[in-house]
């Protein structure tokens, strides 16, 4: 039996595009430190190709760790978080819950790199953008995922995504997308 965090393949294809959009917004933070390392950019491109039906889930499952390894090639916490956002976007083909991981790491990267010169908090602005970027069908698909910490059979279990700012972002997104 599949984990409820997997989602159907059609839902994974749908949320992969949103996850790629989230990761792409912070990709410049990684590329500023490692301009010749194309692993995160490739992971985002592959997530987009998967979302369009151009790549199979089986092919992407084999590739899902490549973008994440790029986090070891940079030093700033914002660049590391940006690489992890790309890796999470690439992991959506395997399990839909990784879309929320991509959003959480992207918000963390934006927060770490952001300044308050524009007014407000960079993390709040990023989460607001992510929520506004969701199509109604993406919102419905993501609302099918179990609440963070309630199902141990995937990334939304009690591990890394459930703690700190990552957990805070995912809880916030889930609260916004759940039907009242």
C-alpha positions, 0 to 999 in steps of 0.5 A, a space after each residue: 500500500 502506498 503512503 498517503 504522502 505519495 499522492 496519485 501520479 496525476 496529483 504529483 505531476 500537478 504539484 511538481 510544477 508548483 514545487 519547481 516554481 518555489 525552488 526556482 525563486 531561490 535558485 539564484 542564492 545557490 548559483 551566486 556561490 556555485 555558478 558552475 554547479 547545475 545540479 539544482 537547476 537540472 533538478 528544477 527542470 526535471 521537476 517541470 518536465 515531470 509535471 508536463 508528462 515528459 519524464 516518468 516517475 521511475 526515471 525521476 526516482 533514480 535522479 531524486 538525490 542529485 540536486 540535494 548533493 549540491 548543498 555540500 558544495 556551498 557554504 552559506 545557509 541560504 544557498 544550502 537551503 536553495 539547493 535543498 528546495 531544488 532537491 525536494 522539487 525533484 523528489 515530487 515524482 517519488 512522493 507528492 509531500 516533497 512539494 511542501 518540502 520544496 516550499 519550506 526550504 525555499 521560504 527558509 532560503 528567502 528568509 536567510 537571504 532577505 532583508 527587511 528593507 522592503 518592509 515585513 518579513 522575507 519568510 512571510 513574503 515568500 510564503 504569501 507568494 507561494 500560496 498565491 502561486 497555487 492553482 485551485 487544483 494544486 491547492 486541492 491536491 496538496 490538501 490531500 496530504 496528511 498534516 505534518 507529523 501525523 503520518 510517519 510514512 514519508 517526509 511529513 513524518 516527525 523528521 527534519 521537515 517537521 522541525 524549526 522553520 521548515 515545520 512552521 512553514 509547512 504547518 502554515 501552508 497546510 492551515 491555509 489550504 485545508 478546507 474550513 
